[in-house]
Amino acid sequence: MLARRGDGFMKNIFHTTGNWVCLLCLVAIVPITQAYATLEEAFDAYTREDYELAFQNFMQATELGDPHAQYNVGLMHVFGHGTPADYGEAAEWFRKAASQGLPEAQNALGAILARTPWPDEAVRQFQAAAEQGDALAQYNLASMYAAGHGVAVDPARAHYWRSLALNQGLELSGTYNFGALAGSVMSGQHIRSEPFPTLLRSTDAEPDPSRFVRIAHDGGVLPVQSGVWSDRGNERLGTKWSCVIDTTTGLMWEVKHRGNENDIFVFASAAGYARNASICGGRNWRLPTRQELLSVVDVEATAPPLIDTGNFPKVRAAFYWTSEVDPRRTDQAFGVTFSNGRVVTANQAGRNRAMLVRGGP
């Protein structure tokens, strides 16, 4: 834990600039009677871009133990506003505010710790803030689970925390301006800033904010989510993947490849294929229900197959089995045809394609 390393353990660690830290954009100030006037003066000075005076006033408020003032002092150390830029000092102030339970500070401290020899401490800070509903901490925690940084790789937890963050309306759009505290100061409320650059480097695994998250053969999130499929592709380069997670349903889908794209089964064999499958680091695969298979039909596709072929490159405009037998004709089972996106039936003795799913109820 942080306390074992002493209050000053971080002061001399960070003296370089970088483009990796991802902190919260917003500081909510709860007026504390003793500190309120000093904070108002600090905000007024910040509005006038008198950063030295703002820093002095925030420092006075920290003497009264206000965690929001401590966090603002940390931010000013990060940006070099009114004081020399110093990540070690920033971390100390974030730590003080984080110890009082301020989620913005917990997230900020986590973002700094993520690039130290103590990434497990970063995970704990992100977790504490994420559980308080901090959207950016939730996204950062998802990134840690996706990359296996400070914690074991866990695509399910990465998906869970990322979904919570995006459901709150969190928007991340590329690289942010690290050199300036953008936006305006809202007097008596908060210092507003753009997010710092995202937590993970471009070579690390970072959940992509699209509907489908691409998964490697070992169950980890692909480091590059924007690659174009190639039969001779490479997972590290994002040009090949084994599964995708649908963030709208939470289901993980098998992605066909050159070796099995044309496999066909009678209905019983398709179910057996599912029972014996070990894909993307896990078992418990199954045939989808009708509703589940319909959920990946792309009704806006201009030509068959009616599915997102960017993420499902090997699905054909053909019939795919579901797990459901037609109760009126038990020799028939339901399936979905991606030629027109409709549910139809086929004789169980017929040979058709199957695409497996994992998760759900």
C-alpha positions as CSV (number, residue, x, y, z in Angstrom):
1,M,0.0,0.0,0.0
2,L,1.1,3.6,-0.4
3,A,1.5,4.1,3.3
4,R,4.3,1.5,3.4
5,R,6.4,3.7,1.2
6,G,6.1,6.8,3.2
7,D,4.4,10.1,2.5
8,G,7.3,11.3,0.4
9,F,7.9,8.3,-1.7
10,M,6.6,9.8,-4.9
11,K,8.2,13.2,-4.8
12,N,11.3,12.4,-6.9
13,I,9.9,9.8,-9.2
14,F,8.3,11.9,-11.9
15,H,10.3,14.6,-13.6
16,T,9.6,13.8,-17.2
17,T,6.9,14.7,-19.6
18,G,4.7,12.2,-21.4
19,N,1.5,11.7,-23.2
20,W,0.0,8.8,-21.3
21,V,-1.8,10.1,-18.3
22,C,-5.6,10.1,-18.3
23,L,-7.2,12.1,-15.5
24,L,-10.7,13.3,-14.8
25,C,-12.0,16.4,-16.6
26,L,-14.0,17.9,-13.8
27,V,-13.3,18.9,-10.2
28,A,-16.4,19.4,-8.1
29,I,-15.9,21.8,-5.2
30,V,-18.0,21.3,-2.2
31,P,-18.0,24.6,-0.3
32,I,-16.5,24.2,3.1
33,T,-17.2,27.2,5.3
34,Q,-13.6,27.9,6.4
35,A,-12.2,27.4,2.9
36,Y,-14.9,28.8,0.7
37,A,-13.7,32.4,0.5
38,T,-10.1,31.3,-0.3
39,L,-11.4,29.0,-3.0
40,E,-13.5,31.8,-4.5
41,E,-10.5,33.9,-4.7
42,A,-8.5,31.1,-6.3
43,F,-11.2,30.6,-8.9
44,D,-11.4,34.4,-9.6
45,A,-7.6,34.5,-10.1
46,Y,-7.6,31.4,-12.3
47,T,-10.3,33.0,-14.5
48,R,-8.0,36.0,-14.9
49,E,-5.2,33.6,-15.7
50,D,-3.3,34.9,-12.7
51,Y,-2.1,31.4,-12.0
52,E,0.4,32.3,-9.3
53,L,-2.2,33.9,-7.2
54,A,-4.7,31.1,-7.9
55,F,-2.0,28.6,-6.8
56,Q,-1.4,30.5,-3.6
57,N,-5.1,30.6,-2.7
58,F,-5.6,26.9,-3.4
59,M,-2.6,26.2,-1.2
60,Q,-4.2,28.2,1.6
61,A,-7.3,26.2,1.2
62,T,-5.3,23.0,1.5
63,E,-4.2,24.0,4.9
64,L,-7.8,23.6,6.0
65,G,-7.7,20.0,4.6
66,D,-10.1,20.6,1.7
67,P,-9.6,17.6,-0.7
68,H,-10.9,19.6,-3.7
69,A,-8.2,22.3,-3.1
70,Q,-5.6,19.5,-2.8
71,Y,-6.7,18.1,-6.1
72,N,-6.6,21.5,-7.8
73,V,-3.1,22.0,-6.5
74,G,-2.2,18.6,-8.0
75,L,-3.6,19.7,-11.4
76,M,-1.7,22.9,-11.3
77,H,1.5,20.9,-10.7
78,V,0.7,18.7,-13.6
79,F,0.2,21.6,-16.0
80,G,2.8,23.9,-14.6
81,H,0.3,26.7,-13.8
82,G,1.5,29.0,-11.1
83,T,4.2,26.5,-10.1
84,P,6.8,24.4,-11.9
85,A,5.4,21.2,-13.5
86,D,6.2,18.3,-11.2
87,Y,4.5,14.9,-11.4
88,G,5.9,13.9,-8.0
89,E,4.4,16.9,-6.3
90,A,1.2,16.4,-8.2
91,A,1.0,12.8,-7.1
92,E,1.5,13.8,-3.5
93,W,-1.4,16.2,-3.6
94,F,-3.6,13.7,-5.5
95,R,-2.7,11.1,-2.8
96,K,-3.8,13.5,0.0
97,A,-7.2,14.1,-1.7
98,A,-7.6,10.5,-2.6
99,S,-7.1,9.4,1.0
100,Q,-10.2,11.5,1.8
101,G,-12.2,9.5,-0.8
102,L,-12.3,12.1,-3.6
103,P,-12.9,10.0,-6.8
104,E,-11.3,12.5,-9.1
105,A,-8.1,12.4,-7.1
106,Q,-8.2,8.6,-6.9
107,N,-8.4,8.4,-10.7
108,A,-5.6,11.0,-11.1
109,L,-3.3,9.1,-8.7
110,G,-4.1,5.9,-10.5
111,A,-3.1,7.4,-13.8
112,I,0.3,8.4,-12.4
113,L,0.8,5.1,-10.6
114,A,0.0,3.2,-13.8
115,R,3.4,4.1,-15.2
116,T,5.4,3.2,-12.1
117,P,6.6,-0.1,-10.7
118,W,3.3,-0.2,-8.7
119,P,0.5,-0.7,-11.3
120,D,-1.4,-2.8,-8.8
121,E,-1.8,0.4,-6.7
122,A,-3.1,2.1,-9.8
123,V,-5.8,-0.6,-10.1
124,R,-6.8,-0.1,-6.5
125,Q,-7.2,3.7,-7.0
126,F,-9.1,3.3,-10.2
127,Q,-11.4,0.7,-8.5
128,A,-12.1,3.0,-5.6
129,A,-13.1,5.8,-7.9
130,A,-14.9,3.6,-10.4
131,E,-17.1,2.2,-7.6
132,Q,-18.1,5.8,-6.8
133,G,-19.4,6.2,-10.3
134,D,-16.4,8.1,-11.8
135,A,-16.7,7.4,-15.6
136,L,-13.1,8.1,-16.5
137,A,-11.9,5.9,-13.7
138,Q,-14.2,3.2,-14.9
139,Y,-12.7,3.5,-18.4
140,N,-9.2,3.4,-17.0
141,L,-10.0,0.4,-14.9
142,A,-11.3,-1.3,-18.0
143,S,-8.1,-0.5,-19.8
144,M,-6.0,-2.1,-17.0
145,Y,-8.1,-5.3,-17.2
146,A,-7.8,-5.3,-21.0
147,A,-4.1,-4.9,-20.9
148,G,-3.4,-7.1,-17.9
149,H,-1.5,-4.2,-16.3
150,G,-1.4,-4.5,-12.6
151,V,-4.1,-7.2,-12.7
152,A,-4.8,-10.4,-14.6
153,V,-6.2,-10.0,-18.1
154,D,-10.0,-10.2,-17.8
155,P,-12.0,-9.2,-20.9
156,A,-15.3,-9.6,-19.1
157,R,-14.4,-7.1,-16.4
158,A,-12.9,-4.8,-19.1
159,H,-16.1,-4.9,-21.0
160,Y,-18.2,-4.4,-17.8
161,W,-16.3,-1.2,-16.6
162,R,-16.0,0.2,-20.1
163,S,-19.7,-0.2,-20.7
164,L,-20.5,1.6,-17.4
165,A,-18.2,4.5,-18.5
166,L,-19.7,4.8,-22.0
167,N,-23.2,4.5,-20.7
168,Q,-22.6,7.6,-18.6
169,G,-21.8,9.5,-21.9
170,L,-18.0,9.4,-21.6
171,E,-16.5,10.5,-24.9
172,L,-12.9,9.8,-25.8
173,S,-11.8,10.9,-29.2
174,G,-8.1,10.4,-29.8
175,T,-5.3,12.4,-28.4
176,Y,-6.0,15.3,-26.1
177,N,-4.0,18.5,-25.6
178,F,-1.7,17.7,-22.7
179,G,-0.1,21.1,-22.5
180,A,-3.1,23.2,-21.4
181,L,-5.9,23.1,-18.9
182,A,-8.6,23.8,-21.5
183,G,-12.0,25.2,-21.0
184,S,-13.2,27.7,-18.5
185,V,-13.2,28.1,-14.7
186,M,-16.7,28.1,-13.2
187,S,-16.3,30.2,-10.1
188,G,-17.1,28.5,-6.9
189,Q,-17.8,25.2,-8.8
190,H,-14.8,23.6,-10.5
191,I,-11.8,23.9,-12.7
192,R,-12.8,22.3,-16.0
193,S,-10.2,20.6,-18.1
194,E,-10.1,18.3,-21.1
195,P,-9.1,14.8,-20.2
196,F,-5.4,14.1,-20.2
197,P,-4.2,11.8,-23.0
198,T,-5.6,8.3,-22.6
199,L,-4.0,6.0,-20.0
200,L,-2.6,3.4,-22.3
201,R,-0.1,4.0,-25.1
202,S,-1.0,3.1,-28.7
203,T,0.9,-0.1,-28.4
204,D,-1.1,-1.2,-25.4
205,A,-4.5,-2.8,-25.4
206,E,-7.2,-0.2,-25.1
207,P,-10.9,-1.0,-25.5
208,D,-12.3,0.6,-28.6
209,P,-15.5,2.7,-28.2
210,S,-17.3,0.9,-31.1
211,R,-20.0,-1.7,-30.6
212,F,-17.7,-4.7,-31.1
213,V,-14.5,-5.3,-29.2
214,R,-12.1,-7.7,-30.9
215,I,-10.6,-10.5,-28.8
216,A,-7.4,-12.4,-29.3
217,H,-7.1,-16.2,-29.2
218,D,-6.0,-16.1,-25.5
219,G,-9.0,-14.0,-24.5
220,G,-7.2,-10.7,-24.3
221,V,-8.5,-7.5,-25.9
222,L,-6.6,-6.8,-29.2
223,P,-4.0,-4.0,-28.8
224,V,-5.2,-2.5,-32.1
225,Q,-9.0,-2.4,-32.7
226,S,-9.0,-0.6,-36.1
227,G,-7.2,-3.1,-38.2
228,V,-8.5,-4.7,-41.3
229,W,-8.8,-8.5,-41.4
230,S,-6.2,-10.5,-43.3
231,D,-6.1,-14.3,-43.5
232,R,-2.4,-14.0,-42.9
233,G,-2.9,-11.3,-40.3
234,N,-1.3,-10.7,-36.9
235,E,-3.1,-10.2,-33.6
236,R,-0.5,-7.7,-32.4
237,L,-1.2,-5.6,-35.5
238,G,-4.9,-6.0,-35.2
239,T,-5.3,-7.7,-38.5
240,K,-6.7,-10.9,-37.2
241,W,-8.9,-11.9,-34.2
242,S,-10.7,-14.9,-32.8
243,C,-13.8,-13.4,-31.1
244,V,-15.7,-10.2,-30.6
245,I,-17.7,-8.9,-27.7
246,D,-20.9,-7.2,-28.5
247,T,-21.1,-4.3,-26.0
248,T,-24.8,-3.9,-26.6
249,T,-25.6,-7.4,-25.3
250,G,-22.5,-8.5,-23.5
251,L,-22.2,-11.6,-25.6
252,M,-18.9,-13.0,-27.0
253,W,-19.1,-14.4,-30.5
254,E,-16.8,-16.8,-32.3
255,V,-15.2,-15.3,-35.4
256,K,-14.6,-17.7,-38.2
257,H,-11.2,-18.0,-39.9
258,R,-9.7,-19.5,-43.0
259,G,-9.5,-22.9,-41.4
260,N,-13.2,-23.3,-40.4
261,E,-15.2,-20.7,-42.4
262,N,-16.7,-23.5,-44.5
263,D,-17.4,-26.0,-41.8
264,I,-20.9,-27.4,-41.9
265,F,-22.8,-29.6,-39.5
266,V,-26.0,-31.5,-39.0
267,F,-27.9,-30.0,-36.0
268,A,-26.7,-32.5,-33.4
269,S,-23.1,-32.1,-34.5
270,A,-23.3,-28.4,-34.3
271,A,-24.4,-28.7,-30.7
272,G,-21.5,-31.1,-30.1
273,Y,-19.1,-28.7,-31.7
274,A,-20.2,-26.0,-29.2
275,R,-19.9,-28.3,-26.2
276,N,-16.3,-29.2,-27.1
277,A,-15.2,-25.8,-28.2
278,S,-12.3,-24.0,-26.4
279,I,-12.0,-20.6,-28.0
280,C,-10.6,-17.3,-26.8
281,G,-9.3,-18.7,-23.6
282,G,-12.6,-20.2,-22.4
283,R,-15.1,-22.9,-22.8
284,N,-18.9,-22.8,-22.1
285,W,-19.6,-22.0,-25.8
286,R,-23.1,-22.8,-27.2
287,L,-25.3,-22.3,-30.2
288,P,-27.2,-19.0,-30.0
289,T,-30.9,-18.5,-29.6
290,R,-32.9,-17.0,-32.4
291,Q,-33.0,-13.6,-30.7
292,E,-29.2,-13.7,-30.0
293,L,-28.4,-14.5,-33.6
294,L,-30.7,-11.9,-34.9
295,S,-29.0,-9.3,-32.7
296,V,-25.9,-9.4,-35.0
297,V,-27.9,-9.0,-38.2
298,D,-27.1,-5.7,-39.8
299,V,-30.3,-4.4,-41.2
300,E,-28.6,-1.4,-42.7
301,A,-26.2,-3.5,-44.8
302,T,-26.5,-2.8,-48.5
303,A,-25.7,-6.3,-49.6
304,P,-25.5,-9.8,-48.1
305,P,-24.2,-11.1,-45.8
306,L,-26.3,-8.9,-43.5
307,I,-23.7,-8.6,-40.7
308,D,-20.9,-6.3,-39.8
309,T,-18.3,-7.9,-42.1
310,G,-15.6,-5.6,-40.7
311,N,-15.8,-7.5,-37.4
312,F,-17.3,-10.8,-38.8
313,P,-15.3,-11.2,-42.0
314,K,-16.0,-14.8,-42.7
315,V,-19.8,-15.1,-42.2
316,R,-21.5,-16.1,-45.4
317,A,-24.9,-15.2,-46.8
318,A,-26.1,-18.6,-45.7
319,F,-28.2,-20.4,-43.0
320,Y,-26.6,-20.6,-39.5
321,W,-28.1,-22.9,-36.8
322,T,-29.6,-21.6,-33.6
323,S,-30.1,-23.8,-30.4
324,E,-33.9,-23.9,-30.8
325,V,-36.0,-26.8,-32.2
326,D,-39.3,-26.0,-33.9
327,P,-41.9,-27.3,-31.4
328,R,-44.4,-27.9,-34.2
329,R,-42.0,-30.0,-36.3
330,T,-39.4,-31.5,-34.1
331,D,-37.3,-32.7,-37.0
332,Q,-36.8,-29.0,-37.8
333,A,-34.5,-26.5,-36.0
334,F,-34.5,-22.7,-36.3
335,G,-31.7,-20.8,-37.9
336,V,-31.0,-17.3,-39.3
337,T,-30.0,-16.8,-42.9
338,F,-27.7,-13.9,-43.4
339,S,-28.8,-13.6,-47.0
340,N,-31.9,-11.7,-45.9
341,G,-31.7,-11.6,-42.0
342,R,-34.7,-13.8,-41.4
343,V,-35.4,-16.7,-39.1
344,V,-36.2,-19.9,-41.0
345,T,-36.2,-23.6,-40.2
346,A,-34.2,-26.4,-41.7
347,N,-34.2,-30.2,-41.2
348,Q,-31.9,-31.3,-38.4
349,A,-30.3,-33.8,-40.8
350,G,-29.3,-31.0,-43.1
351,R,-25.7,-29.7,-43.1
352,N,-25.5,-26.0,-42.3
353,R,-23.1,-23.5,-40.7
354,A,-22.8,-22.5,-37.1
355,M,-21.4,-19.6,-35.2
356,L,-20.9,-20.0,-31.5
357,V,-21.7,-17.6,-28.6
358,R,-20.7,-17.4,-25.0
359,G,-22.2,-15.5,-22.1
360,G,-25.7,-14.2,-21.5
361,P,-28.3,-15.6,-19.0
